[in-house]
């Protein structure tokens, strides 16, 4: 019985370390993600990131986090508008918001250190969105 309890405690600790839930705050990833959307994250390292994934990083200057799409990895050419001298430096990642008009991202902050990476989105945790009712054309 003790062995089962210890195994369950170890498994729970591993799950709590490997996964995390965050809430989207802002419209920088709209329409893909909206304020209030909850995201299931898998903790990961910079070396396991792939372009196009949605990543969550600690904000470099304020409490909170950034939810952005991975645009470039270490050694990749920097996307237009990202200040970093041509290529993404080692140990850093370039992230961009889907809604570029309002997004605070690597265009403003430059490449972010891999140490600020909290994880990548596995899936949103939300009920299916319903489409707006269709009315007569006006």
Backbone bond lengths (Angstrom), bond angles and torsions (degrees), N, CA, C in turn:
res aa  C-N    CA-C-N  psi(-1)  N-CA   C-N-CA  omega(-1)  CA-C   N-CA-C  phi
1 X - - - 1.453 - - 1.539 111.39 -
2 X 1.318 116.38 -42.29 1.464 120.53 178.89 1.521 110.26 -62.34
3 X 1.317 116.99 -40.89 1.465 120.71 -179.50 1.527 110.77 -62.11
4 X 1.323 117.20 -39.70 1.465 121.28 178.55 1.524 110.46 -64.27
5 X 1.320 117.16 -43.33 1.469 120.77 179.35 1.529 111.50 -64.59
6 X 1.320 116.71 -42.17 1.467 120.49 178.46 1.524 110.05 -64.29
7 X 1.338 117.11 -43.78 1.462 120.72 178.60 1.521 111.29 -61.90
8 X 1.340 116.96 -40.86 1.466 120.54 178.60 1.529 110.66 -65.46
9 X 1.327 117.18 -40.36 1.472 120.50 178.67 1.525 111.00 -65.16
10 X 1.325 117.23 -41.24 1.465 121.01 178.27 1.523 110.44 -64.65
11 X 1.331 117.10 -43.79 1.473 121.11 178.86 1.529 110.67 -62.09
12 X 1.328 117.64 -43.35 1.461 120.88 179.25 1.529 110.85 -63.76
13 X 1.314 117.06 -42.26 1.467 120.06 178.36 1.523 110.89 -62.53
14 X 1.333 117.61 -40.11 1.459 120.81 179.05 1.526 110.91 -64.15
15 X 1.338 117.32 -44.62 1.470 121.25 179.89 1.517 109.95 -62.48
16 X 1.327 117.29 -43.31 1.468 119.98 179.95 1.521 111.60 -65.26
17 X 1.323 117.61 -29.55 1.458 120.35 177.74 1.535 111.70 -80.43
18 X 1.317 117.20 -37.67 1.467 121.65 -173.59 1.523 113.41 -80.39
19 X 1.326 118.00 -25.81 1.463 121.41 -175.21 1.520 109.94 -127.77
20 X 1.326 114.32 156.50 1.467 120.37 -178.98 1.521 107.87 -153.66
21 X 1.323 116.36 152.81 1.466 121.49 175.05 1.523 107.43 -115.35
22 X 1.338 116.67 131.63 1.461 122.00 175.09 1.522 108.47 -126.85
23 X 1.318 115.24 158.81 1.460 121.79 179.59 1.528 108.40 -112.72
24 X 1.325 116.03 133.24 1.464 122.22 178.71 1.526 108.66 -71.97
25 X 1.329 115.79 132.88 1.460 122.20 178.62 1.522 107.32 -129.29
26 X 1.318 116.96 98.16 1.457 120.44 -179.93 1.516 111.07 125.60
27 X 1.340 114.82 172.85 1.467 120.19 -174.39 1.527 112.69 -113.38
28 X 1.327 117.65 19.44 1.463 119.35 -176.86 1.529 113.41 -68.78
29 X 1.329 118.34 -16.73 1.462 121.02 178.90 1.531 111.78 -110.77
30 X 1.322 117.28 11.14 1.472 120.79 179.07 1.526 109.03 -67.91
31 X 1.298 118.71 144.74 1.464 128.07 6.42 1.524 113.94 -89.96
32 X 1.335 119.22 -2.82 1.474 120.91 -177.52 1.520 111.59 -62.48
33 X 1.329 116.60 -43.38 1.461 122.19 179.83 1.516 108.89 -131.61
34 X 1.320 116.04 139.68 1.459 121.45 -177.47 1.521 110.33 -121.81
35 X 1.344 117.73 160.12 1.464 119.86 178.40 1.525 110.65 -54.38
36 X 1.329 114.90 136.62 1.459 121.00 -179.79 1.522 113.77 93.52
37 X 1.340 117.91 -16.34 1.465 119.68 176.65 1.532 108.58 -61.98
38 X 1.306 116.33 136.18 1.465 121.97 175.01 1.518 107.97 -99.72
39 X 1.334 116.11 137.30 1.466 121.89 -177.48 1.517 110.32 -119.64
40 X 1.322 116.22 135.63 1.455 121.12 171.81 1.518 107.07 -90.37
41 X 1.335 115.94 121.71 1.467 122.01 -179.04 1.516 110.86 -108.67
42 X 1.320 114.58 148.31 1.455 121.28 168.52 1.525 106.08 -109.91
43 X 1.301 116.04 124.81 1.467 118.48 177.01 1.519 108.62 -64.08
44 X 1.308 115.94 142.29 1.461 120.06 -178.88 1.514 109.72 -153.86
45 X 1.311 115.09 174.33 1.458 121.93 178.17 1.527 109.22 -106.07
46 X 1.301 115.45 160.71 1.461 121.93 178.42 1.523 111.41 -54.81
47 X 1.312 117.62 -38.70 1.465 121.11 -176.84 1.525 112.97 -67.42
48 X 1.321 118.18 -13.85 1.464 121.25 -179.57 1.525 112.67 -102.48
49 X 1.327 117.50 -1.84 1.470 121.02 178.54 1.521 110.90 -69.05
50 X 1.322 114.96 151.58 1.464 122.35 174.90 1.519 108.57 -130.09
51 X 1.319 116.28 144.93 1.462 120.56 176.72 1.526 109.46 -57.62
52 X 1.323 115.86 139.24 1.459 121.37 178.93 1.514 113.92 95.49
53 X 1.325 118.24 -18.30 1.460 119.70 177.99 1.522 109.97 -69.79
54 X 1.314 116.38 153.09 1.464 120.82 173.25 1.520 106.73 -93.11
55 X 1.328 114.97 121.70 1.461 121.41 -177.07 1.520 109.70 -115.03
56 X 1.319 114.90 154.68 1.460 121.56 174.57 1.520 106.79 -119.64
57 X 1.341 114.36 128.39 1.466 121.63 -177.80 1.521 109.40 -128.16
58 X 1.326 115.97 152.03 1.464 119.40 173.10 1.524 108.48 -67.41
59 X 1.325 116.35 137.44 1.460 120.99 176.67 1.520 108.07 -63.60
60 X 1.342 118.09 134.47 1.468 119.61 -175.34 1.527 114.97 -71.31
61 X 1.327 118.55 -21.23 1.464 119.25 -173.70 1.525 114.43 -125.29
62 X 1.310 118.01 -11.48 1.466 121.17 -175.64 1.518 109.89 -135.83
63 X 1.337 116.67 161.35 1.467 117.56 172.36 1.528 108.96 -64.66
64 X 1.294 117.16 146.97 1.458 120.58 178.98 1.512 111.64 118.18
65 X 1.324 115.20 -168.43 1.451 120.17 -175.18 1.526 110.97 -139.98
66 X 1.332 114.35 165.04 1.458 123.10 176.62 1.526 107.94 -115.17
67 X 1.321 116.38 133.20 1.464 122.01 175.25 1.520 105.97 -111.31
68 X 1.336 116.54 112.94 1.468 121.09 -173.81 1.522 110.78 -145.26
69 X 1.329 115.16 166.57 1.459 121.59 177.51 1.535 109.49 -94.24
70 X 1.330 116.42 135.00 1.463 121.58 179.22 1.527 108.26 -69.71
71 X 1.344 116.17 121.52 1.462 121.52 -177.63 1.523 112.34 -106.45
72 X 1.327 117.59 -32.47 1.472 120.20 -178.37 1.523 109.44 -155.44
73 X 1.320 114.49 146.64 1.464 122.98 -177.76 1.527 109.91 -111.73
74 X 1.340 117.93 170.28 1.466 119.69 -178.99 1.532 112.17 -51.66
75 X 1.333 115.49 130.46 1.464 121.71 179.56 1.514 114.62 90.28
76 X 1.345 117.66 -16.47 1.467 120.98 177.69 1.522 110.22 -71.57
77 X 1.337 117.19 153.95 1.465 119.13 171.29 1.522 109.50 -62.86
78 X 1.308 116.60 141.43 1.461 120.50 179.03 1.519 109.81 -72.63
79 X 1.337 117.63 136.68 1.465 119.69 175.46 1.531 110.50 -62.85
80 X 1.318 117.58 156.22 1.471 120.16 178.05 1.525 111.30 -54.70
81 X 1.328 114.93 137.11 1.456 120.79 177.10 1.507 115.02 88.78
82 X 1.328 117.79 -3.19 1.470 120.54 179.63 1.528 108.24 -99.34
83 X 1.340 117.28 116.90 1.456 120.64 -176.78 1.529 112.12 -78.49
84 X 1.325 116.60 102.38 1.473 117.97 176.01 1.518 112.46 -156.01
85 X 1.297 119.27 15.39 1.451 120.55 174.18 1.516 115.62 76.64
86 X 1.299 118.02 28.32 1.453 120.52 172.57 1.511 116.00 105.81
87 X 1.329 117.97 -47.28 1.470 120.31 -178.72 1.521 109.45 -129.78
88 X 1.310 115.16 152.56 1.463 120.61 179.14 1.527 108.08 -72.23
89 X 1.337 117.17 126.42 1.466 119.01 -177.63 1.529 112.49 -68.64
90 X 1.315 115.06 157.75 1.468 121.12 176.96 1.527 109.48 -56.33
91 X 1.324 115.83 140.87 1.462 120.69 176.87 1.507 114.69 78.57
92 X 1.341 117.79 9.94 1.462 121.97 -177.89 1.527 110.80 -127.83
93 X 1.319 114.70 164.72 1.458 121.85 178.49 1.527 108.46 -139.19
94 X 1.324 116.18 146.84 1.466 121.75 174.64 1.518 107.14 -104.62
95 X 1.337 115.08 126.05 1.462 121.22 179.17 1.520 109.33 -124.71
96 X 1.322 115.73 143.11 1.460 121.83 -179.28 1.517 109.75 -132.59
97 X 1.321 116.14 145.46 1.455 120.76 174.30 1.512 110.39 -82.95
98 X 1.328 116.84 147.82 1.467 120.57 178.50 1.526 111.64 -65.95
99 X 1.326 117.14 -33.17 1.462 122.82 -179.35 1.534 107.30 -97.20
100 X 1.331 116.18 78.81 1.468 121.92 -169.05 1.524 114.23 -61.22
101 X 1.320 117.99 -24.66 1.474 119.69 -178.34 1.519 112.70 -66.37
102 X 1.332 118.09 -26.40 1.465 120.62 -176.33 1.520 113.06 -121.31
103 X 1.325 118.28 1.16 1.456 121.33 -172.58 1.519 112.66 -83.38
104 X 1.331 116.06 131.49 1.460 122.84 168.62 1.520 105.47 -92.82
105 X 1.323 117.41 108.93 1.457 120.60 -172.61 1.524 110.01 -147.14
106 X 1.316 117.49 -157.94 1.470 120.98 -176.46 1.516 113.44 -65.26
107 X 1.326 118.54 -17.95 1.472 119.28 174.19 1.517 110.40 -66.17
108 X 1.343 116.57 -28.08 1.462 121.91 179.17 1.528 111.99 -99.15
109 X 1.326 116.49 -37.89 1.460 122.24 -171.31 1.523 113.90 -100.21
110 X 1.344 116.91 -11.59 1.459 120.49 -173.51 1.518 109.93 77.46
111 X 1.318 117.34 -177.00 1.464 120.17 177.68 1.525 109.82 -61.24
112 X 1.324 116.27 141.42 1.459 121.13 -178.92 1.524 109.73 -100.45
113 X 1.336 117.09 145.14 1.466 119.60 -179.03 1.524 111.45 -67.03
114 X 1.311 116.00 142.18 1.453 120.79 177.85 1.516 112.65 -60.69
115 X 1.320 117.47 -23.45 1.469 121.18 178.83 1.529 112.14 -66.98
116 X 1.343 117.69 -16.39 1.469 120.12 178.82 1.527 112.08 -87.74
117 X 1.326 117.73 -3.36 1.456 122.37 -177.88 1.525 111.09 -70.69
118 X 1.342 116.21 123.26 1.465 121.20 175.53 1.519 111.21 -92.05
119 X 1.323 117.63 -35.84 1.455 120.39 -179.86 1.510 111.66 164.85
120 X 1.340 115.14 -177.79 1.460 121.66 177.52 1.524 109.09 -117.04
121 X 1.319 114.64 149.50 1.453 119.97 -179.35 1.530 110.08 -70.62
122 X 1.319 115.50 128.92 1.457 121.03 171.33 1.523 108.76 -87.65
123 X 1.333 114.35 -45.93 1.463 119.70 178.19 1.508 109.28 -168.79
124 X 1.346 116.22 154.66 1.466 118.89 172.50 1.526 108.85 -74.90
125 X 1.317 116.54 148.66 1.464 122.55 176.72 1.522 107.26 -110.88
126 X 1.302 116.33 87.07 1.457 120.27 -177.87 1.518 108.77 -152.60
127 X 1.322 116.01 154.52 1.462 117.49 174.02 1.519 109.00 -67.69
128 X 1.304 116.16 156.33 1.466 119.62 177.94 1.519 109.60 -57.85
129 X 1.314 115.10 135.89 1.465 119.31 177.29 1.515 108.95 -76.83
130 X 1.290 114.88 138.98 1.461 119.31 177.23 1.515 108.55 -92.96
131 X 1.321 115.57 145.45 1.451 118.37 177.87 1.524 108.45 -77.35
132 X 1.319 114.37 159.07 1.461 119.30 177.90 1.520 109.79 -67.52
133 X 1.327 117.70 144.86 1.465 119.64 178.87 1.519 110.53 -61.87
134 X 1.317 116.04 143.25 1.439 121.74 179.21 1.517 109.65 -88.50
135 X 1.296 117.49 124.32 1.452 121.46 177.53 1.517 109.93 -112.20
136 X 1.311 116.72 -178.13 1.465 119.07 177.93 1.520 110.08 -65.92
137 X 1.303 115.97 148.93 1.458 120.54 177.35 1.508 109.49 -71.43
138 X 1.324 114.39 139.88 1.475 117.43 177.94 1.498 110.47 -124.13
